[in-house]
Amino acid sequence: MYRFWKIIILLGFLWPLPARAAFELEPRVLVREEFTDNLFLTPRDEESDFITTLAPGITLHYDARLLELDLDYSLHFLDYLHHNDKDETSPRDTQRVQFSSVVRPGKELSLTILDEYQRVTIDDRRQVADDNSFVNKSNRNRLVVNPQYRCQRFATFVPTVGYRFEKLDYDEPEGDDSDRHEFYTDLEKKLNTKATFVLGYQYSLYQARQEEDHKRQNLTGRIDYRFGPTLTLRAGGGSTWIDYELRRDERAMTWDVAFDWQPETRWQAGISYSEDFALSVNQGLSKSRRAEAFLRYQERLSWELGLYAEKEDYRTEDREDRSAGIDLRVGLPLSNRFSLDLFADGSLWRFLPEDEDELRYGAGLALNYLIKYGQLSAGYRYRQSDSDLDENDYRNNVVFAQAVLRF
């Protein structure tokens, strides 16, 4: 429980006592029983099990003149009927935390604190299943501290200076613990009622436990432009310089562009493309190129279709990962209380220099019933992975029933 008490102590120091403030608190509990026919996601000799999940939690929102705070805290206790060594009962294994706080001691000065404790995938090349709690997974704590000064004394432009500290800690030894210190300054200029331009510079120092340390500088420009009430453009780009500790320095262009279109409240669509550097869990820095598109319809019958293509080129390893995929989700109301959720997804992967090709796909459904204090659900999910190298192949069927109660 040490992370929980750390947050509570922090709130005790920061909590202001104004006469008027918005405060929301919602306790909840999830109870789930599921059967899986391939607990370890293996290509052969599959082992099945029944898994019981008990997950009490709370969400909290507090908004006052000096402080805005959001907290989502839960404990996920897992009990395996036939594999007791996989039971999760300790605070380190069961905790999930999403915490954010913005302290505003003045109109122009702010301090943002983020703390996330969650389970993440270690390596995208290995078996991946979102609802499997331990195969290719690690707990990760991400802490961000960001003091910032944003000057609002000028009529048409806003200068900003700040410092951002980010610390990543992984429970599994494969995860690469790291610290990042970033100093930045931005100059925001409102060109007219439709367009805003931002010019920025960032300098960061990155130190890791396993991978190579580096320094990074970014010089970027960004524009947000509203063509009308239905179409918006966000675009930015610039130069990035990376000074590695042991290798030759690198200079590259980074940029991103996105269009959002919403002709009416029911329809929304978007398309985007970006090139930037990112940190992986266990393989250091990579150059990422990603294109995305989505189409969403929100009415009594709602659905969303998403497409993506991505390439990850790792800088400290001889490795390149390419993937493209599709995701479809549909919500179908059956009555005032009953609804049906359907989903299907698929992706093609190519791993270099091994020249490995892999196809991943899945589908599922869930029948939901609304009750006074929450929702009852029962469903089924199927996932399969087919690779040139069968060590990562697997098939998995999951059947579940659960109740989510909110108070």
FIMI-432010 format. One record per residue (C-alpha): residue in one letter; x, y, z. Coordinates in Angstrom, 2 decimals, always signed. Each point is the difference from the previous one (the first is absolute). Last residue first. Example, Ala and Ser with C-alpha at 12.3 -4.5 7.8 and 13.67 -1.06 7.14 Angstrom:
2
+--------+---------+---------+---------+
: residu :    east :   north :      up :
+--------+---------+---------+---------+
:      S :  +13.67 :   -1.06 :   +7.14 :
:      A :   -1.37 :   -3.44 :   +0.66 :
+--------+---------+---------+---------+
end
This chain:
407
+--------+---------+---------+---------+
: residu :    east :   north :      up :
+--------+---------+---------+---------+
:      F :  -21.76 :   +3.80 :   -5.42 :
:      R :   +1.18 :   -1.87 :   -3.09 :
:      L :   -0.27 :   -3.76 :   -0.53 :
:      V :   +1.69 :   -1.87 :   -2.88 :
:      A :   -1.07 :   -3.64 :   -0.36 :
:      Q :   +1.79 :   -2.62 :   -2.06 :
:      A :   -0.41 :   -3.14 :   -2.08 :
:      F :   +2.78 :   -1.33 :   -2.22 :
:      V :   +0.91 :   -2.39 :   -2.80 :
:      V :   +3.52 :   +0.16 :   -1.46 :
:      N :   +1.34 :   -1.92 :   -2.98 :
:      N :   +3.69 :   +0.24 :   -0.90 :
:      R :   +2.04 :   -1.15 :   -2.95 :
:      Y :   +3.77 :   +0.33 :   -0.10 :
:      D :   +2.98 :   +0.49 :   -2.27 :
:      N :   +3.09 :   +1.75 :   +1.42 :
:      E :   +2.36 :   -3.01 :   -0.24 :
:      D :   -1.49 :   -0.82 :   -3.41 :
:      L :   +2.52 :   +2.04 :   -1.94 :
:      D :   -1.77 :   +0.93 :   -3.22 :
:      S :   -2.75 :   +1.32 :   +2.26 :
:      D :   -3.73 :   -0.55 :   +0.65 :
:      S :   -1.61 :   +1.72 :   +3.02 :
:      Q :   -3.56 :   -0.72 :   +1.11 :
:      R :   -2.48 :   +1.68 :   +2.35 :
:      Y :   -3.58 :   -0.88 :   +0.94 :
:      R :   -2.17 :   +1.84 :   +2.53 :
:      Y :   -3.34 :   -0.95 :   +1.60 :
:      G :   -2.49 :   +1.88 :   +2.10 :
:      A :   -2.11 :   +0.56 :   +3.09 :
:      S :   -0.78 :   +3.34 :   +1.56 :
:      L :   -1.86 :   +1.50 :   +3.00 :
:      Q :   -0.03 :   +3.76 :   +0.41 :
:      G :   -0.13 :   +2.63 :   +2.72 :
:      Y :   -2.00 :   +1.26 :   +2.96 :
:      K :   -3.59 :   -0.25 :   -1.21 :
:      I :   +0.63 :   -2.78 :   -2.50 :
:      L :   +0.98 :   +0.12 :   -3.67 :
:      Y :   +0.40 :   -3.29 :   -1.85 :
:      N :   +2.88 :   -0.56 :   -2.41 :
:      L :   +0.67 :   -2.75 :   -2.56 :
:      A :   +3.63 :   -0.07 :   -1.09 :
:      L :   +1.52 :   -1.02 :   -3.32 :
:      G :   +3.29 :   -1.12 :   -1.46 :
:      A :   +2.46 :   +0.06 :   -2.83 :
:      G :   +3.71 :   -0.53 :   -0.57 :
:      Y :   +2.86 :   +0.32 :   -2.42 :
:      R :   +3.78 :   -0.14 :   -0.19 :
:      L :   +1.95 :   -0.85 :   -3.13 :
:      E :   +3.80 :   -0.28 :   +0.20 :
:      D :   +2.83 :   +0.28 :   -2.50 :
:      E :   +3.63 :   -0.54 :   +1.03 :
:      D :   +2.70 :   +1.39 :   -2.27 :
:      E :   +2.58 :   -0.40 :   +2.83 :
:      P :   +1.50 :   +3.46 :   -0.73 :
:      L :   -2.78 :   +1.07 :   +0.44 :
:      F :   -3.44 :   -0.80 :   +1.41 :
:      R :   -3.13 :   +0.25 :   -2.14 :
:      W :   -3.43 :   +0.27 :   +1.60 :
:      L :   -3.55 :   -0.20 :   -1.39 :
:      S :   -2.90 :   +1.03 :   +2.25 :
:      G :   -3.58 :   -1.02 :   +0.68 :
:      D :   -2.90 :   +1.19 :   +2.11 :
:      A :   -3.58 :   -0.92 :   +0.80 :
:      F :   -2.49 :   +1.36 :   +2.52 :
:      L :   -3.65 :   -0.40 :   +0.96 :
:      D :   -1.82 :   +1.51 :   +2.98 :
:      L :   -3.64 :   -0.98 :   +0.62 :
:      S :   -2.47 :   +1.98 :   +2.09 :
:      F :   -2.78 :   -0.83 :   +2.48 :
:      R :   -1.61 :   +2.52 :   +2.36 :
:      N :   -2.22 :   +2.21 :   -2.15 :
:      S :   -0.06 :   -2.65 :   -2.72 :
:      L :   +2.35 :   -1.64 :   -2.51 :
:      P :   +2.49 :   +2.84 :   -0.42 :
:      L :   +2.91 :   -0.86 :   -2.36 :
:      G :   +3.49 :   +1.39 :   +0.64 :
:      V :   +2.48 :   -0.78 :   -2.76 :
:      R :   +3.81 :   -0.06 :   +0.01 :
:      L :   +2.28 :   -0.48 :   -3.00 :
:      D :   +3.82 :   +0.03 :   +0.00 :
:      I :   +2.33 :   -0.23 :   -3.00 :
:      G :   +3.74 :   -0.54 :   -0.22 :
:      A :   +3.39 :   +0.74 :   -1.45 :
:      S :   +3.39 :   -0.94 :   +1.46 :
:      R :   +3.72 :   +0.45 :   -0.55 :
:      D :   +2.71 :   -0.72 :   +2.59 :
:      E :   +3.69 :   +0.76 :   -0.67 :
:      R :   +2.97 :   -1.31 :   +1.95 :
:      D :   +3.78 :   +0.24 :   +0.02 :
:      E :   -0.03 :   +1.58 :   +3.46 :
:      T :   +1.04 :   +3.43 :   +1.36 :
:      R :   -2.10 :   +2.08 :   -2.41 :
:      Y :   -3.14 :   -2.12 :   -0.38 :
:      D :   -2.12 :   +0.64 :   -3.11 :
:      E :   -3.70 :   -0.34 :   +0.84 :
:      K :   -2.38 :   +0.07 :   -2.97 :
:      E :   -3.75 :   +0.53 :   +0.30 :
:      A :   -3.23 :   -0.36 :   -1.98 :
:      Y :   -3.44 :   +0.65 :   +1.51 :
:      L :   -3.73 :   -0.39 :   -0.62 :
:      G :   -2.94 :   +0.61 :   +2.34 :
:      L :   -3.74 :   -0.63 :   -0.39 :
:      E :   -2.43 :   +1.16 :   +2.67 :
:      W :   -3.63 :   -0.95 :   +0.61 :
:      S :   -3.11 :   +1.26 :   +1.75 :
:      L :   -3.64 :   -1.05 :   -0.27 :
:      R :   -1.96 :   +2.45 :   +2.14 :
:      E :   +2.19 :   +2.69 :   -1.52 :
:      Q :   +3.74 :   +0.46 :   -0.20 :
:      Y :   +1.70 :   -0.71 :   -3.34 :
:      R :   +3.80 :   -0.03 :   -0.18 :
:      L :   +2.44 :   -0.17 :   -2.90 :
:      F :   +3.71 :   -0.34 :   +0.73 :
:      A :   +3.35 :   +0.48 :   -1.70 :
:      E :   +3.58 :   -0.51 :   +1.14 :
:      A :   +3.52 :   +0.27 :   -1.44 :
:      R :   +3.10 :   -0.70 :   +2.09 :
:      R :   +3.75 :   +0.45 :   -0.44 :
:      S :   +2.07 :   -0.67 :   +3.13 :
:      K :   +3.74 :   +0.43 :   +0.37 :
:      S :   +1.10 :   -2.16 :   +2.94 :
:      L :   +1.87 :   +0.54 :   +3.27 :
:      G :   +0.79 :   -2.76 :   +2.48 :
:      Q :   -0.90 :   -3.66 :   -0.44 :
:      N :   -1.71 :   -0.97 :   +3.28 :
:      V :   -3.16 :   +2.06 :   +0.54 :
:      S :   +0.32 :   +2.08 :   -3.15 :
:      L :   +0.80 :   +3.70 :   -0.07 :
:      A :   -1.31 :   +2.11 :   -2.89 :
:      F :   +1.39 :   +2.14 :   -2.82 :
:      D :   -2.34 :   +1.76 :   -2.42 :
:      E :   -1.76 :   -0.26 :   -3.34 :
:      S :   -3.76 :   +0.59 :   -0.06 :
:      Y :   -3.04 :   -0.48 :   -2.23 :
:      S :   -3.66 :   +0.71 :   +0.70 :
:      I :   -3.54 :   -0.58 :   -1.27 :
:      G :   -3.29 :   +0.75 :   +1.71 :
:      A :   -3.72 :   -0.63 :   -0.16 :
:      Q :   -3.03 :   +0.89 :   +2.10 :
:      W :   -3.71 :   -0.55 :   -0.60 :
:      R :   -2.92 :   +0.22 :   +2.43 :
:      T :   +0.50 :   +3.60 :   +1.20 :
:      E :   +0.23 :   +1.39 :   -3.51 :
:      P :   +2.59 :   +0.69 :   -2.69 :
:      Q :   +2.87 :   -1.02 :   +2.29 :
:      W :   +3.32 :   -0.09 :   -1.84 :
:      D :   +3.40 :   -0.17 :   +1.68 :
:      F :   +3.16 :   +0.32 :   -2.10 :
:      A :   +3.42 :   -0.87 :   +1.43 :
:      V :   +3.61 :   +0.79 :   -0.89 :
:      D :   +3.24 :   -1.02 :   +1.70 :
:      W :   +3.68 :   +0.80 :   -0.35 :
:      T :   +3.50 :   -1.05 :   +0.90 :
:      M :   +3.05 :   +0.67 :   -2.18 :
:      A :   +3.22 :   -1.77 :   +0.93 :
:      R :   +3.50 :   +0.59 :   +1.40 :
:      E :   +2.06 :   -2.78 :   +1.56 :
:      D :   +3.25 :   -0.07 :   +1.97 :
:      R :   +2.38 :   -2.92 :   -0.50 :
:      R :   +0.10 :   -2.49 :   +2.80 :
:      L :   +1.07 :   -0.38 :   +3.64 :
:      E :   -1.81 :   +2.75 :   +1.95 :
:      Y :   -2.50 :   +0.87 :   -2.67 :
:      D :   -0.68 :   +3.63 :   -0.94 :
:      I :   -3.42 :   +0.20 :   -1.64 :
:      W :   -0.96 :   +3.06 :   -2.08 :
:      T :   -3.64 :   +0.45 :   -1.03 :
:      S :   -1.23 :   +2.42 :   -2.65 :
:      G :   -3.52 :   +1.29 :   -0.53 :
:      G :   -3.63 :   -0.84 :   -0.54 :
:      G :   -3.58 :   +0.86 :   +0.82 :
:      A :   -3.54 :   -0.31 :   -1.30 :
:      R :   -3.48 :   +0.08 :   +1.50 :
:      L :   -2.83 :   +0.58 :   -2.47 :
:      T :   -3.68 :   +0.34 :   +0.93 :
:      L :   -3.18 :   -0.58 :   -2.06 :
:      T :   -3.67 :   +0.24 :   +1.10 :
:      P :   -0.56 :   +3.55 :   +1.31 :
:      G :   +2.30 :   +1.49 :   -2.61 :
:      F :   +3.55 :   -0.18 :   -1.29 :
:      R :   +1.36 :   -0.05 :   +3.55 :
:      Y :   +3.78 :   +0.21 :   +0.04 :
:      D :   +2.45 :   -1.17 :   +2.66 :
:      I :   +3.62 :   +0.68 :   -0.94 :
:      R :   +3.22 :   -1.43 :   +1.40 :
:      G :   +3.71 :   +0.79 :   -0.24 :
:      T :   +2.83 :   -2.04 :   +1.43 :
:      L :   +3.64 :   +0.14 :   +1.10 :
:      N :   +0.83 :   -3.15 :   +1.94 :
:      Q :   +3.19 :   -0.89 :   +1.89 :
:      R :   +0.88 :   -3.41 :   +1.43 :
:      K :   +2.70 :   -1.39 :   +2.27 :
:      H :   +0.73 :   -3.72 :   +0.23 :
:      D :   +0.58 :   -2.93 :   +2.33 :
:      E :   +0.35 :   -3.49 :   -1.51 :
:      E :   -2.21 :   -2.80 :   +1.23 :
:      Q :   +0.12 :   -1.86 :   +3.32 :
:      R :   -0.67 :   +2.26 :   +3.03 :
:      A :   -1.02 :   +3.03 :   -2.03 :
:      Q :   +0.88 :   +3.72 :   -0.01 :
:      Y :   -1.64 :   +2.53 :   -2.35 :
:      L :   +0.85 :   +3.71 :   -0.01 :
:      S :   -2.41 :   +2.34 :   -1.80 :
:      Y :   +0.06 :   +3.34 :   -1.84 :
:      Q :   -3.24 :   +1.31 :   -1.49 :
:      Y :   -0.71 :   +2.98 :   -2.29 :
:      G :   -3.41 :   +1.26 :   -1.15 :
:      L :   -1.82 :   +2.18 :   -2.52 :
:      V :   -3.81 :   -0.07 :   +0.26 :
:      F :   -2.48 :   +1.34 :   -2.59 :
:      T :   -3.76 :   +0.51 :   +0.52 :
:      A :   -2.52 :   +0.31 :   -2.84 :
:      K :   -3.76 :   +0.55 :   -0.34 :
:      T :   -0.73 :   +3.19 :   +1.97 :
:      N :   +3.25 :   +1.56 :   -1.19 :
:      L :   +3.77 :   -0.51 :   +0.29 :
:      K :   +0.02 :   -0.99 :   +3.67 :
:      K :   +3.69 :   -0.33 :   +0.84 :
:      E :   +1.37 :   -2.56 :   +2.47 :
:      L :   +3.69 :   +0.14 :   +0.95 :
:      D :   +1.30 :   -3.14 :   +1.64 :
:      T :   +2.92 :   -0.81 :   +2.33 :
:      Y :   +1.29 :   -3.35 :   +1.19 :
:      F :   +2.28 :   -1.74 :   +2.49 :
:      E :   -0.23 :   -3.79 :   +0.18 :
:      H :   +1.47 :   -2.41 :   +2.53 :
:      R :   -0.57 :   -3.71 :   -0.70 :
:      D :   +0.59 :   -2.91 :   +2.37 :
:      S :   -0.02 :   -3.69 :   -0.95 :
:      D :   -0.75 :   -3.57 :   +1.05 :
:      D :   +0.32 :   -2.42 :   -2.94 :
:      G :   -2.53 :   -2.82 :   +0.28 :
:      E :   +1.50 :   -3.46 :   -0.40 :
:      P :   +0.64 :   -0.19 :   +3.77 :
:      E :   -3.79 :   -0.09 :   +0.66 :
:      D :   -1.32 :   +2.50 :   +2.55 :
:      Y :   +0.48 :   +3.00 :   -2.27 :
:      D :   +0.76 :   +3.59 :   +1.07 :
:      L :   -0.37 :   +3.03 :   -2.30 :
:      K :   +0.86 :   +3.54 :   +1.19 :
:      E :   -0.98 :   +3.18 :   -1.84 :
:      F :   +1.11 :   +3.53 :   +0.96 :
:      R :   -1.37 :   +2.97 :   -1.94 :
:      Y :   +1.25 :   +3.58 :   +0.26 :
:      G :   -1.80 :   +3.08 :   -1.27 :
:      V :   -0.06 :   +3.24 :   -1.95 :
:      T :   -3.01 :   +1.46 :   -1.80 :
:      P :   -0.49 :   +3.11 :   -2.16 :
:      V :   -3.56 :   +1.06 :   -0.96 :
:      F :   -0.72 :   +2.20 :   -3.03 :
:      T :   -2.76 :   +2.39 :   -1.11 :
:      A :   -0.84 :   +2.27 :   +2.96 :
:      F :   +3.02 :   -0.42 :   +2.24 :
:      R :   -0.06 :   -0.56 :   +3.76 :
:      Q :   -0.91 :   -3.68 :   -0.11 :
:      C :   +3.37 :   -1.52 :   +0.96 :
:      R :   -0.07 :   -3.79 :   +0.42 :
:      Y :   +2.42 :   -1.24 :   +2.68 :
:      Q :   +0.25 :   -3.76 :   +0.38 :
:      P :   +0.86 :   -2.62 :   +2.64 :
:      N :   -0.32 :   -3.56 :   -1.38 :
:      V :   +0.49 :   -3.13 :   +2.12 :
:      V :   -0.68 :   -3.30 :   -1.79 :
:      L :   +0.06 :   -3.44 :   +1.65 :
:      R :   -0.55 :   -3.21 :   -1.97 :
:      N :   -0.15 :   -3.26 :   +1.96 :
:      R :   +0.03 :   -3.16 :   -2.10 :
:      N :   -1.21 :   -3.51 :   +0.81 :
:      S :   +1.25 :   -2.49 :   -2.57 :
:      K :   -1.58 :   -2.17 :   -2.67 :
:      N :   +1.11 :   -2.57 :   -2.61 :
:      V :   -2.39 :   -2.60 :   +1.47 :
:      F :   -1.18 :   +1.34 :   +3.40 :
:      S :   -3.52 :   +1.49 :   +0.03 :
:      N :   -1.55 :   -1.35 :   -3.19 :
:      D :   -2.83 :   +2.44 :   -0.86 :
:      D :   +1.95 :   +1.97 :   -2.59 :
:      A :   +1.44 :   -3.02 :   -1.77 :
:      V :   +3.45 :   +0.16 :   -1.61 :
:      Q :   +2.38 :   -2.89 :   -0.67 :
:      R :   +3.44 :   +1.28 :   -0.94 :
:      R :   +1.04 :   +2.55 :   -2.59 :
:      D :   -1.76 :   +2.88 :   +1.78 :
:      D :   +2.45 :   -0.26 :   +2.93 :
:      I :   -0.69 :   +1.00 :   +3.63 :
:      T :   -3.77 :   +0.56 :   +0.03 :
:      V :   -1.17 :   +2.29 :   +2.81 :
:      R :   -1.61 :   -0.36 :   +3.44 :
:      Q :   -0.82 :   +3.20 :   +1.86 :
:      Y :   +1.24 :   +2.50 :   +2.56 :
:      E :   -0.47 :   +3.52 :   -1.28 :
:      D :   +1.07 :   +3.17 :   +1.85 :
:      L :   -0.44 :   +3.48 :   -1.45 :
:      I :   +0.91 :   +3.30 :   +1.71 :
:      T :   -0.61 :   +3.40 :   -1.63 :
:      L :   +1.27 :   +3.21 :   +1.63 :
:      S :   -1.34 :   +3.32 :   -1.24 :
:      L :   +1.02 :   +3.66 :   -0.23 :
:      E :   -1.87 :   +2.60 :   -2.07 :
:      K :   -3.19 :   +0.54 :   +2.01 :
:      G :   +1.71 :   -0.75 :   +3.28 :
:      P :   +0.45 :   -2.89 :   +2.46 :
:      R :   -1.58 :   -2.29 :   -2.61 :
:      V :   +0.51 :   -3.66 :   +0.94 :
:      V :   -0.95 :   -2.53 :   -2.67 :
:      S :   -0.37 :   -3.59 :   +1.20 :
:      S :   -0.20 :   -3.28 :   -1.86 :
:      F :   -0.27 :   -3.57 :   +1.28 :
:      Q :   -0.76 :   -3.25 :   -1.84 :
:      V :   +0.83 :   -2.93 :   +2.24 :
:      R :   -0.39 :   -3.78 :   -0.37 :
:      Q :   +1.10 :   -2.14 :   +2.96 :
:      T :   -0.18 :   -3.81 :   +0.02 :
:      D :   +3.59 :   -1.10 :   -0.55 :
:      R :   +1.85 :   +2.41 :   +2.31 :
:      P :   -2.82 :   -0.11 :   +2.57 :
:      S :   +0.34 :   -3.83 :   +0.33 :
:      T :   -2.92 :   -2.30 :   -0.90 :
:      E :   +0.70 :   -1.21 :   -3.53 :
:      D :   -0.32 :   -3.78 :   -0.41 :
:      K :   +2.39 :   -1.41 :   -2.62 :
:      D :   +1.50 :   -2.62 :   +2.38 :
:      N :   -3.55 :   -1.25 :   +0.59 :
:      H :   -0.21 :   -1.46 :   -3.48 :
:      H :   -3.10 :   -2.27 :   +0.04 :
:      L :   -2.77 :   +2.33 :   +1.28 :
:      Y :   +1.77 :   +3.29 :   -0.70 :
:      D :   -0.92 :   +2.90 :   +2.33 :
:      L :   +0.55 :   +3.59 :   -1.12 :
:      F :   -0.35 :   +3.09 :   +2.22 :
:      H :   -0.10 :   +3.22 :   -2.02 :
:      L :   +0.22 :   +3.01 :   +2.35 :
:      S :   -1.25 :   +3.36 :   -1.21 :
:      Y :   +0.85 :   +3.71 :   -0.04 :
:      D :   -1.23 :   +2.64 :   -2.43 :
:      L :   +0.96 :   +3.49 :   +1.18 :
:      D :   -0.60 :   +3.42 :   -1.52 :
:      L :   +1.00 :   +3.32 :   +1.61 :
:      E :   -0.30 :   +3.66 :   -0.88 :
:      L :   +1.45 :   +2.43 :   +2.54 :
:      L :   +0.14 :   +3.72 :   +0.71 :
:      R :   -3.47 :   +1.15 :   -1.07 :
:      A :   -1.65 :   -3.32 :   +0.76 :
:      D :   -0.68 :   -3.19 :   -1.90 :
:      Y :   -0.03 :   -3.43 :   +1.63 :
:      H :   -0.71 :   -3.26 :   -1.82 :
:      L :   +0.24 :   -3.43 :   +1.62 :
:      T :   -0.41 :   -3.48 :   -1.41 :
:      I :   +0.00 :   -2.97 :   +2.36 :
:      G :   +0.86 :   -3.68 :   -0.24 :
:      P :   -0.83 :   -3.59 :   +0.94 :
:      A :   +1.22 :   -2.67 :   -2.43 :
:      L :   -0.79 :   -3.66 :   +0.73 :
:      T :   +1.01 :   -2.33 :   -2.82 :
:      T :   -0.51 :   -3.77 :   -0.09 :
:      I :   +1.91 :   -1.97 :   -2.64 :
:      F :   -0.90 :   -3.51 :   -1.18 :
:      D :   +2.82 :   -1.84 :   -1.75 :
:      S :   +1.20 :   -1.63 :   -3.21 :
:      E :   +3.46 :   -1.21 :   -0.98 :
:      E :   +1.05 :   -0.23 :   -3.64 :
:      D :   +2.52 :   -2.67 :   -1.00 :
:      R :   +0.67 :   +1.83 :   -3.29 :
:      P :   +0.52 :   +3.51 :   -1.38 :
:      T :   +0.03 :   +1.56 :   +3.50 :
:      L :   -2.13 :   +2.92 :   +1.22 :
:      F :   +0.75 :   -0.84 :   +3.68 :
:      L :   -3.64 :   -0.34 :   +1.11 :
:      N :   -1.21 :   -1.70 :   -3.14 :
:      D :   -3.59 :   -1.26 :   +0.49 :
:      T :   -1.17 :   +3.01 :   +2.02 :
:      F :   -3.05 :   -0.03 :   +2.28 :
:      E :   -1.19 :   +3.18 :   +1.64 :
:      E :   -1.63 :   +1.19 :   +3.20 :
:      R :   -0.21 :   +3.72 :   +0.69 :
:      V :   -0.93 :   +2.23 :   +2.94 :
:      L :   +0.55 :   +3.74 :   -0.46 :
:      V :   -0.46 :   +2.50 :   +2.83 :
:      R :   -0.69 :   +3.72 :   +0.00 :
:      P :   +0.33 :   +3.10 :   +2.19 :
:      E :   -0.84 :   +3.37 :   -1.59 :
:      L :   +1.20 :   +3.34 :   +1.45 :
:      E :   -0.71 :   +3.42 :   -1.54 :
:      F :   +1.03 :   +3.41 :   +1.43 :
:      A :   -0.45 :   +3.38 :   -1.66 :
:      A :   +1.23 :   +2.87 :   +2.17 :
:      R :   -1.43 :   +3.02 :   +1.83 :
:      A :   +1.17 :   +1.33 :   +3.37 :
:      P :   +3.61 :   -0.82 :   -0.74 :
:      L :   +1.96 :   -2.53 :   +2.07 :
:      P :   +3.08 :   -0.91 :   -1.99 :
:      W :   +1.36 :   -3.56 :   -0.12 :
:      L :   +3.68 :   -0.07 :   -0.86 :
:      F :   +1.57 :   -1.45 :   +3.15 :
:      G :   -2.79 :   -2.49 :   +0.72 :
:      L :   -0.19 :   -0.95 :   -3.65 :
:      L :   +3.67 :   -1.04 :   +0.06 :
:      I :   -0.61 :   -2.13 :   +3.07 :
:      I :   -2.89 :   -1.74 :   -1.78 :
:      I :   +2.14 :   -0.58 :   -3.10 :
:      K :   +2.85 :   -1.57 :   +1.99 :
:      W :   -2.57 :   -2.05 :   +1.92 :
:      F :   -1.23 :   -1.55 :   -3.23 :
:      R :   +3.52 :   -0.69 :   -1.23 :
:      Y :   +0.90 :   -1.76 :   +3.26 :
:      M :   -3.02 :   -2.32 :   -0.04 :
+--------+---------+---------+---------+
end
